[in-house]
Amino acid sequence: MDMKKRITLELRNRSPAEIAELVVDNSRSADGEVEGLTDAFAELEFLSMVNVGLSSLAKLPSLPKLRKLELSDNNLSGSLETLSEKCPNLTYLNLSGNKIKELSNVEALQNLKSLQSLDLFNCEITSLEDYRESVFELLPQVTYLDGFDQDDNEAPDSEAEDDDEDGEDGAGPTGDFDEEDDEDEDEDGSEGGESLKRNSSSSSSVASSKDEDDDEDDYAEEEEEEDKAGVQGEKRKRDVDDEGEDDDDDDDDDDD
């Protein structure tokens, strides 16, 4: 798909003035020039034209608010002075994988006073002796070259920082949720404890009542046995008395 048609599709019925980010990677430039972009894209802050066959930036429109420009894997070797004229507020420029061979090719970037990060990875210029020291000296405004500063400290990843911030923001609700869970668990535990206590009390009452019933039954049985023993004793006494009377009667008969 050619670059011009791709830009039309990316608009999605919006006006160019509404676009802040535009990505046309892997579309094709018929003559190696920028196509389909006009000065109407005045609000554009991020533009990515990776692997589109660019060999010149001469037709790049004025983009005063552009901050980040991705131009990797093209055929650019010069004409970089256009960038300082058309995109004076660039802070990030990726030219990796292009045909930049000499320091003179990047000298035109000196006028990009806000440029902080420059990427020339996979360009022939990186094979020059003292390449990094020379570029930092030529472009003192640049902090990061190919992702590292002069002390070999890696450039911060803005996307990773955004993820960290999201994670921190998300930690609050998670903590609150856990506390609520703990409170619920405590309440459930208290209620469970009360239930167990009540159940234990009920069990104790039932057991106590059962013991009392058993005691009463034992007492009743003892009384019944005593009553039986009393009756038997009384019966034996009467039997003895009756036997005594019989003996008296027999004595009287003998006297007669």
C-alpha positions as CSV (number, residue, x, y, z in Angstrom):
1,M,0.0,0.0,0.0
2,D,1.4,3.4,-0.9
3,M,2.0,6.0,1.8
4,K,-0.6,8.4,0.6
5,K,-3.4,5.8,0.7
6,R,-2.2,4.6,4.1
7,I,-2.4,8.1,5.6
8,T,-5.9,8.5,4.3
9,L,-6.9,5.2,6.0
10,E,-5.3,6.2,9.2
11,L,-7.3,9.4,9.3
12,R,-10.5,7.4,9.7
13,N,-12.7,10.3,8.6
14,R,-10.9,12.7,11.0
15,S,-9.3,16.0,9.9
16,P,-5.5,16.1,9.9
17,A,-5.7,18.8,12.6
18,E,-7.1,16.2,15.0
19,I,-4.2,13.8,14.6
20,A,-1.5,13.7,17.3
21,E,0.0,10.4,16.4
22,L,0.5,8.8,13.0
23,V,2.0,5.5,12.1
24,V,2.5,4.5,8.4
25,D,5.2,1.8,8.9
26,N,5.8,-0.6,5.9
27,S,3.8,1.5,3.4
28,R,5.6,2.4,0.2
29,S,7.0,5.7,-1.1
30,A,6.9,5.6,-4.8
31,D,9.8,8.0,-5.4
32,G,11.6,7.9,-2.1
33,E,9.8,11.1,-0.9
34,V,7.3,11.8,1.8
35,E,3.8,11.6,0.4
36,G,0.4,12.4,1.8
37,L,1.6,14.6,4.7
38,T,0.7,18.3,4.6
39,D,1.0,21.4,6.8
40,A,-2.6,20.5,8.0
41,F,-1.0,18.0,10.4
42,A,0.0,20.8,12.6
43,E,-0.9,19.0,15.9
44,L,1.2,15.9,15.1
45,E,3.5,15.0,18.0
46,F,4.5,11.5,17.0
47,L,5.2,10.3,13.5
48,S,6.5,6.8,12.5
49,M,7.6,6.1,8.9
50,V,9.6,2.9,9.4
51,N,10.6,0.9,6.3
52,V,8.8,3.0,3.7
53,G,11.7,3.4,1.2
54,L,12.5,7.1,2.0
55,S,15.7,8.4,0.5
56,S,14.9,12.1,1.0
57,L,13.1,14.3,3.5
58,A,12.8,17.3,1.2
59,K,9.0,17.1,1.0
60,L,8.4,16.7,4.7
61,P,5.8,19.4,5.7
62,S,6.2,21.8,8.7
63,L,5.4,19.9,11.9
64,P,6.0,22.4,14.7
65,K,4.7,20.2,17.5
66,L,6.4,17.0,16.5
67,R,8.5,15.5,19.4
68,K,9.2,12.0,18.3
69,L,10.2,10.8,14.8
70,E,10.8,7.2,13.7
71,L,12.7,6.9,10.4
72,S,14.5,3.6,10.9
73,D,15.2,1.1,8.0
74,N,15.0,3.6,5.2
75,N,17.6,4.8,2.6
76,L,18.4,8.2,4.1
77,S,22.0,9.4,3.8
78,G,21.7,13.2,3.9
79,S,19.1,16.0,3.7
80,L,18.8,16.0,7.5
81,E,18.9,19.8,7.6
82,T,15.2,19.6,6.7
83,L,14.5,18.3,10.1
84,S,15.7,21.4,11.9
85,E,13.7,23.6,9.6
86,K,10.4,21.6,9.6
87,C,10.5,19.9,13.0
88,P,12.5,22.3,15.3
89,N,11.1,20.8,18.6
90,L,12.2,17.2,18.1
91,T,13.4,15.5,21.3
92,Y,13.7,11.9,19.9
93,L,15.0,10.9,16.4
94,N,15.5,7.3,15.3
95,L,17.7,7.0,12.1
96,S,18.8,3.4,12.7
97,G,19.3,1.2,9.7
98,N,19.8,4.0,7.2
99,K,22.8,4.8,5.0
100,I,24.5,7.4,7.2
101,K,28.2,6.9,6.9
102,E,30.0,10.1,8.0
103,L,29.8,12.6,10.8
104,S,29.1,15.3,8.2
105,N,25.8,13.5,7.6
106,V,24.6,14.2,11.1
107,E,26.2,17.6,11.5
108,A,22.9,19.2,10.3
109,L,21.3,18.0,13.5
110,Q,23.2,20.6,15.5
111,N,20.3,23.0,15.0
112,L,17.8,20.6,16.7
113,K,18.4,22.3,20.1
114,S,15.8,20.1,22.0
115,L,17.1,16.8,20.7
116,Q,17.8,14.5,23.6
117,S,17.9,11.0,22.1
118,L,19.4,10.0,18.8
119,D,19.6,6.4,17.4
120,L,22.1,5.6,14.6
121,F,22.2,1.8,15.3
122,N,23.0,-0.3,12.2
123,C,24.3,2.7,10.3
124,E,27.8,2.6,8.8
125,I,28.8,5.6,10.9
126,T,28.8,3.4,14.0
127,S,32.0,1.7,12.7
128,L,34.0,4.9,12.8
129,E,36.8,5.1,15.4
130,D,35.6,7.0,18.5
131,Y,32.2,7.1,17.0
132,R,30.3,7.8,20.3
133,E,32.7,10.4,21.6
134,S,32.7,12.2,18.3
135,V,28.9,12.3,18.1
136,F,28.5,13.5,21.7
137,E,31.0,16.2,21.0
138,L,29.3,17.2,17.7
139,L,25.8,17.2,19.3
140,P,26.2,18.4,22.9
141,Q,22.5,18.7,23.4
142,V,22.1,14.9,22.9
143,T,21.9,12.9,26.2
144,Y,21.4,9.4,24.8
145,L,23.0,7.9,21.7
146,D,21.8,4.5,20.6
147,G,20.0,4.1,23.9
148,F,22.9,5.0,26.2
149,D,24.4,8.1,27.7
150,Q,28.2,9.0,27.8
151,D,28.6,6.9,30.9
152,D,26.9,3.9,29.3
153,N,23.7,4.3,31.4
154,E,20.7,3.0,29.6
155,A,18.0,5.5,28.6
156,P,14.8,5.2,30.7
157,D,11.9,3.3,29.1
158,S,8.9,5.6,29.1
159,E,6.5,2.7,28.6
160,A,8.0,0.8,31.5
161,E,7.6,3.9,33.7
162,D,4.0,4.1,32.7
163,D,3.5,0.5,33.6
164,D,5.1,1.1,37.0
165,E,2.8,4.0,37.7
166,D,-0.2,2.0,36.7
167,G,0.9,-0.8,39.0
168,E,1.3,1.6,41.9
169,D,-2.1,3.2,41.3
170,G,-3.6,-0.3,41.2
171,A,-1.9,-1.3,44.5
172,G,-4.2,1.0,46.6
173,P,-7.5,-0.7,45.7
174,T,-5.9,-4.1,46.1
175,G,-4.8,-3.3,49.6
176,D,-8.1,-1.8,50.6
177,F,-9.8,-4.9,49.2
178,D,-7.6,-7.2,51.3
179,E,-8.4,-5.2,54.4
180,E,-12.1,-5.5,53.8
181,D,-11.6,-9.3,53.3
182,D,-9.8,-9.4,56.6
183,E,-12.6,-7.6,58.4
184,D,-15.1,-9.9,56.8
185,E,-13.1,-12.9,57.9
186,D,-12.8,-11.4,61.4
187,E,-16.5,-10.9,61.6
188,D,-17.2,-14.3,60.2
189,G,-14.7,-15.7,62.7
190,S,-16.4,-13.9,65.6
191,E,-19.8,-15.1,64.5
192,G,-18.4,-18.6,64.1
193,G,-16.9,-18.4,67.6
194,E,-20.2,-17.3,69.1
195,S,-22.0,-20.1,67.3
196,L,-19.5,-22.6,68.6
197,K,-19.8,-21.1,72.1
198,R,-23.5,-21.4,72.0
199,N,-23.4,-24.9,70.6
200,S,-20.9,-25.9,73.3
201,S,-23.2,-24.3,76.0
202,S,-26.2,-26.1,74.5
203,S,-24.2,-29.4,74.5
204,S,-23.2,-28.9,78.1
205,S,-26.7,-28.1,79.1
206,V,-28.0,-31.2,77.4
207,A,-25.2,-33.3,78.9
208,S,-26.0,-31.8,82.4
209,S,-29.7,-32.5,82.0
210,K,-29.0,-36.0,81.0
211,D,-26.7,-36.6,84.0
212,E,-29.5,-35.2,86.3
213,D,-32.0,-37.5,84.7
214,D,-29.6,-40.4,85.2
215,D,-29.1,-39.5,88.8
216,E,-32.9,-39.3,89.4
217,D,-33.3,-42.7,87.8
218,D,-30.6,-44.2,90.0
219,Y,-32.2,-42.6,93.1
220,A,-35.6,-43.9,92.1
221,E,-34.2,-47.4,91.6
222,E,-32.5,-47.2,95.0
223,E,-35.8,-46.2,96.7
224,E,-37.6,-48.9,94.9
225,E,-35.1,-51.5,96.1
226,E,-35.2,-50.1,99.6
227,D,-39.0,-50.4,99.5
228,K,-38.8,-53.9,98.3
229,A,-36.3,-54.7,101.0
230,G,-38.6,-53.2,103.6
231,V,-41.5,-55.2,102.4
232,Q,-39.5,-58.4,102.4
233,G,-38.3,-57.6,105.9
234,E,-41.8,-56.9,107.2
235,K,-43.0,-60.1,105.6
236,R,-40.2,-62.1,107.3
237,K,-41.1,-60.5,110.6
238,R,-44.7,-61.5,110.3
239,D,-43.7,-65.0,109.3
240,V,-41.5,-65.3,112.4
241,D,-44.3,-63.9,114.6
242,D,-46.7,-66.4,113.1
243,E,-44.4,-69.2,113.8
244,G,-44.0,-68.1,117.4
245,E,-47.8,-68.1,117.9
246,D,-48.0,-71.6,116.5
247,D,-45.4,-72.7,118.9
248,D,-47.3,-71.3,121.8
249,D,-50.4,-73.0,120.7
250,D,-48.6,-76.3,120.5
251,D,-47.3,-75.8,124.1
252,D,-50.7,-75.2,125.4
253,D,-51.9,-78.3,123.8
254,D,-49.1,-80.3,125.4
255,D,-50.1,-78.9,128.9
256,D,-53.6,-80.0,128.4
